[in-house]
Amino acid sequence: AARHKAELARKLKEAGAESQERKKDKASIRQMMQMAGIDAPVSRYWVFSAFFATTVSVFVLLSAWPPIAKMFIIFTAFFGVPKLFLKWKAARRQRKFLEEFADALDGMVRLLQAGMPMSEAVAMGAREFTGPLKEEMLRVYENQKVGMALGEAALLMARRIPLTEVHM
């Protein structure tokens, strides 16, 4: 029992370290969009960035600010603000996911203890909950239906929701 606890503690520590490494890595725009729950092509992000920067530049160019300040603001409007928006939206989605995650796991454990198959427990999570948790459970269930292994489907979910709780 002590050996099992030590092994479990080691695995949890490794999962936490791995999660921290992932957070430090720069995520691509596509990955950030997935984390934010935006299922659109990356080109839409760049179109939005260009539109936002153009709108900002109209107002900035009419101002009496120095040219270097104008360039900095326009640059930030194109590269910084849309990326900041994606990060904010991803953090908000992760918070909503975590609000119901414990209840979903508890419900799935009860179904498994009652003898239901794992795929049905995941389907229950997709049916009974709302928001990001429902979306992710539905994706896992649909991936299973088309033949993907449960572990692989869960790993894809962990990439979209990069939280230690999900990685465990």
N, C-alpha and C positions, 0 to 999 in steps of 0.2 A: 504494500500500500504506500509506503514512504517513497519507494522507487518510482511508482506510478505518479505520485504527486510531484516529485522532482522533475520527471519527464514532462508533465503537463506544464509546470512552471517555466521550464526551459522553452517549450514551444510557444507559450504565450509571450515570453520575452522576445523571442525571435520574430514573432508576428508583429509585435509593437515596433521593433527596430526596423523591420521591413516596411511597415506603414510610414514611419518617419522618413525613411529614405525616399519613398515614393512622393511624399509631400514636398521634399526638397527638390526633386527632379522637376525640371520645367515641363509642364504638360503642353502638348500640342493644342492648337485651336480646336481641332476635331475632338480631342479627349475632353477639353474643357466644356465644349458644347454638350457632349454626352453626359458629363457630370452635372451640368445645369438642367438636363432633361430636354434639351432642344434637339429634336430630330430633324435637322435640315442640312443641306449641303454647306460646306465651308464658304462657298462663294457668297451665300446670303450674309454671312458675318462680314465679309469684306465690303459688300454693297452697303450694308448698314453703317459700317465704319466710315466709308466714303461719304455717304449722305450726311451723317452726323458732323464730320469734319467740314464739309461744305457749308452746312448751316451755321456752324460756329464761325467759320472764316468770314462769312458775310458780315456778321456782327463785329468781329474783331478788326477787320480791315477798315471799318467805318470809325473805329476808335482812334484816339490820339496817342496810343501807346507806341513805344519804340519798336522798330521793325523786328529786333531780336525777340522781344516779348511776344509779338504777334506770331512769329514762326514757332516759338516754343508752345504756345497755346494751341495752335493748329496741329502741330505734331502730336501733342498730348491728346487732342480730340480724336485723332485718327488711330493712334496706337494704344494709348493708355486707357481712356474712358471705356471703350467697348470691352476691353479685357477685364477691367475692374468690374464691369457689369456682369460678365460671365462668372467671375469669382464670387460675387455677391449672390447671384442666382443659384450657383452650385452649393454654397454654404447654407442658404435658405432651404434648398431641397433636401440636403443631408439632415438638417434639423428636423424637418417634417418626417423624414424617413425614420429617424431614431425615436420619435414620439410614439410610434406604433410598433416598432420592431420587437420589443420585448413581449408585447401581447401576442403578436403573430407567432413568435417562436414558442410561446407557452401553448397556444392553441394547436400548433403543429405537433408538439410533443404529446399532447393529450390524444390527438388522432393516431399517432404512431403507436402509443401505448394501447389504444383500443383495437389495433390490428389493421389500420388502414395503410395502404401503400404510400410511399414517399411522394409519388406524383400527385396523389389526391390531397395530401397535406399541403403541398405547394399550391395546388389549385384552390384550396380553401383560403389561403392567404390572398390569392388574387381576387377571390369573390367577396370576402368579408371585410376587406380594408379599403382605404381610399388613398388618393394622392400618390406620392412616389413609391410607397410600399406596394401598392396595388400594381403599379406599372412594372416594377422590378420583378415581383412574383409572377406576373403574367408573362414577362419575357422568359423567365426561367422555365415556366411550365410549357410555353410554346417551343422553346429550344429542346426540351425533353421530348415533346411530341414528334418533332422531326428527326429524332434519333441521336441528339447530342447527349453525352453522359452528364449526369447530375452534377458531378464535380466541376466539369468544364463550364456548364451553364452558371454555376454558382461563382466560379472564378471570373466570368465575364461581368456578373453583377458586382463583384468586389472591385473590379476596375472602374465601373461607373459610379460606385459609391465607395470612395476610398477612406473608409473608417475602420478603425481597429476592430470594432464590434462585428462588422461584416466579414472581415478577414478571418476572424476566429470561427 
